[in-house]
Amino acid sequence: MENTKADVQTNTEVRKEIDTEVILQYREYEVNMDDVTERVKSHYIAKGFKADSIENMQIYVKPEDFTAYYVINDGVVGKVNLF
């Protein structure tokens, strides 16, 4: 049986977003990755940038250094403590 466009749209509308939490565990430490993302944003703002200026963000987590390194808008770099 072939799905009509209306069936596909209805199935898509029924799907809900899944509440996801990502936790990094390293040795005896644990950190929520949403918290790390917020720390990165706060560090960026503390450097004098506006939160709404963020267009893209990459966060590189390096637990052995206890650090998350970031690049925002393909040019602003920094780092924050993981734990």
DAGIUR-V789041 format. One record per run of one state. SS is the DSSP state (H for helix, E for strand, - for the rest). FROM is the first residue (numbers start at 1). TO is the last residue. Records with the same first field share a line. If there is no record, write none. Layout:
SS = FROM-TO + FROM-TO
//
This chain:
- = 1-4 + 15-22 + 27-28 + 47-50 + 54-56 + 66-66 + 73-75 + 82-83
H = 5-14 + 33-46 + 51-53 + 63-65
E = 23-26 + 29-32 + 57-62 + 67-72 + 76-81
//
